[in-house]
Amino acid sequence: MTAFLRARRLVAGAAATGLLAGGAVLGMSGAATAAPAPASAPTVVTTDHDGKCHWVKGHWEKKWVKGHWEKKRVNHKTWHHGHWDNHYTYKWVYVPGHWDHQWVKGHWECHHH
């Protein structure tokens, strides 16, 4: 009986080792394919299209958000003898339309007239 258990443990250990080695090989091949492109390839094209383009720095911009429903967490506090008991639930709440600030990344802006 003990020989049978030892054989099962040996087979299970060998299988686990094989899976770990296979995963390591796949992980290394994924890292190799995710390597960046060579430095000689231009990453930013700096043509200005006849002087009609200019760089706009990143900035905050106001954006209108339409009214929508959101699921919000609600705390139902209950006083028990000597302590508060917190019960949290979620409730759908209507959020009316409002202005929000959104970050706009720097970008090239071209005017084609």
Secondary structure, 3 states (H helix, E strand, C coil): CHHHHHHHHHHHHHHHHHHHHHHHHHHHHHHHHCCCCCCCCCCCCCCCCCCCEEEECCEEEEEEECCEEEEEEEEEEEEECCEEEEEEEEEEEEECCEEEEEEECCEEEECCC
